[in-house]
Amino acid sequence: QVQLVESGGDLVQAGGSLRLSCAASGITFGINLMGWYRQATGEQRELVAVIGSSGSTRYADSVKGRFTISRENAKNLVYLQMNSLKPEDTAVYYCNAELNQSGRLYNYWGQGTQVTVSS
């Protein structure tokens, strides 16, 4: 089992910045991908950014150049630096971790943190 706790969500004006943090605990050895997803009201959950254990990253087109994902493997932390925020970035942001345990993959989710961007 992996427990994920997000923090850093807030209300911010358009053009502002926020930094989200996610702390993983429990069985953290074997975590491959960690990432951030978001879900706006009435919408499906979508990928924002993911980062592998080696540091490789992938971003949604809508956040490229504005958001940066980073990771501290030794501390089991993952961050999402969000700059130039837009009202359409408003959503609940969820941390995700993919655990490889004996060749099987398990996905874990945090409880989410609200990001609201006002125009």
Secondary structure by P-SEA (a helix, b strand, c coil): cbbbbbcccccccccbbbbbbbbbccccccccccbbbbbcccccccccccccccccccccccccccbbbbbbccccbbbbbbcccccccccbbbbbbbbbcccbbbbbbccbbbbbbcc
